[in-house]
């Protein structure tokens, strides 16, 4: 179902630590800390992490499926959050 109030973004990183550093220690983090000023609270997970093979280019459809899988089945070896891999979430 299309939700006109949903913003989707995804990227591929070399490591979870590099992603976490970008999310929290750059200008992005300053905006993230103010997210409640611009976004309505959501239910469940707002992001999902998963491993990709070198050179693999995930699609936005795959990202949507991974978030849905995390929402319905919870974290696993296939899809997870920073918490499951030992990177601090904030």
C-alpha angles and dihedrals in degrees: 000000000000114000113193090196095059124097115200125196133162140168141176120244135188092234141001089244092058091049092048091050091052094046095049109022104047136060086282089066092054090056092043091056088057096045093116088066092062108024135058114236112265133209120250125345123002094194142022132204128205138163120257129193118251109278093015115136110203118210129230086247091058090049091052090049092050093051089048091049091050090049095049104032104023128227119335141152087282100051129013147145133246088271095064094052095046099252112133112252094214 
